[in-house]
Amino acid sequence: MPDAPPGTSTISGTTRLYVVLGDPVAQVRAPGLLNDLFARTARDAVLVPVHVGPDGLADVMRGLRRMRNLDGILVTVPHKIEVCRYADLLGPAAEVAGSANALRRNPDGTWLAENFDGAGFVHGLRRHGQDPTGATVALAGAGGAGRAVAAALLDAGVARLRLYDPDPDRRADVRARLDARWPGRVTAAAEGYFDGDGVDIAVNATPLGMSPGDPLPFDLGRLPRTCLVADIIMKPAETALLDAARRSGRPVVHGRHMLDSQVLLYEDFFALHAPEKNGRWEP
Amino acid sequence: MPDAPPGTSTISGTTRLYVVLGDPVAQVRAPGLLNDLFARTARDAVLVPVHVGPDGLADVMRGLRRMRNLDGILVTVPHKIEVCRYADLLGPAAEVAGSANALRRNPDGTWLAENFDGAGFVHGLRRHGQDPTGATVALAGAGGAGRAVAAALLDAGVARLRLYDPDPDRRADVRARLDARWPGRVTAAAEGYFDGDGVDIAVNATPLGMSPGDPLPFDLGRLPRTCLVADIIMKPAETALLDAARRSGRPVVHGRHMLDSQVLLYEDFFALHAPEKNGRWEP
């Protein structure tokens, strides 16, 4: 019954579990998106939010792995990097990014971590008619999401990626990881050295913009007038950055597209396809 | 909106969590009962089943306590005794029974464990017009639920309680606990010594009857023709014991009444009362 109305009244002892981990967690959109997907694909499954701080992540992950009816874990800020320690296997995007936002239980009981932020971001760009192939990109933020977006952009064929992050160790580490896989295409610097010359796509992957009064993650005035400006922040939908970019006449891509696109990818990762027809042919 | 249709579509990042722990867990009725209660009382909360074996209970409890949006834990077979180790405080029924079936997070962050099996059972008896005050009771099973039912029956004023359990250490321990609180009213013996003489109420609190082909927990032929026969097993609803009791003309009480009555008690324990009216008087 893919069209049956979803309900907590459908939750029973046989329902399979998925969680989304975050701190904070009130802002996450995964419950709405995934529970809708479960209803559409007629799965007896539910995703619930789990609020856990960095000091509790180890205990929560150990506990979750012991829950026999738990099939998947989504991960958001600030756990995307640390959570990789609790997986048995890393998928290719998680491997290169050193961060993950989804884990699944494999049939043999092992847990596989993968990162769909980058693929979701690139998918979202393409749905807006923006092919990053050959582009010059400026990316602010080398955290869990930023490095995943960087890896996916390089994988999608961007010519040059300029990475900005205030933490010198972090940006050197991420640059080295990316350079090992895609040599000669990545530079990394502190924000003060932001270089907007010739940039086709500028991306904010920092938390700047979540709180009112945050400074902009980079100086729009240094970017070409035609530069596409993208933000991965979902709440607020209209960050100060996107607002300023739009007022300056530049095209923008909102954060929600990164997540909306990921739902399609989760459908594969968690094997949540709608049940096939029973094969009878009734003309 | 107490009458709004419940839905997994109502689950968001702000939703508070409750779980029910068991092994197996497929048979539990708590999700239906509690999610209905949350909907009726307009709570942004959901209860989900968690399947955990005895070897995983410690890890799961440690993980659950770290989840900041988790407010309550219900507990079923086989964890009711062991789970007391992970509570900071025991309520009076849990203390005397040495088992718990519900834990809540107190405002100060501590976890309180209490046992509602016994109170639910007695409440269910009374709803059937059966007051146990002054009765002679035969009770088979001194496990997590059996000892809680025993304590509640003694608290309700039964005159004599005959406890039967095949494990000599367990039945001696439980008898000693109960005798310390209610001196001279409890005897304990192995099943082979079952004494039905003068019994007003006979209760099955063993798992016998969950699987087809299980032997009866006690010999109906030894009980008076008017003896009330109660079972705490919920699935199947009609156990072989209740079926045989009914065919012999004896009154019966089904297992589901113990749980249905507990929902009312959970409403207090978890402070899940419907929101009060806003106080405006509009004649």
Interface residues (C-beta under 8 A of the other chain):
Chain A: P5 P6 G7 T8 S9 T10 I11 S12 G13 T14 T15 L17 V20 G22 D23 P24 V25 A26 Q27 V28 R29 P31 G32 N35 D36 F38 A39 V46 L47 V48 P49 V50 H51 V52 G53 G56 D59 V60 M61 R62 G63 L64 R65 R66 M67 R68 N69 L70
Chain B: P5 P6 G7 T8 S9 T10 I11 S12 G13 T14 T15 L17 V20 G22 P24 V25 A26 Q27 V28 R29 P31 G32 N35 D36 F38 A39 V46 L47 V48 P49 V50 H51 V52 G53 G56 D59 V60 M61 R62 G63 L64 R65 R66 M67 R68 N69 L70
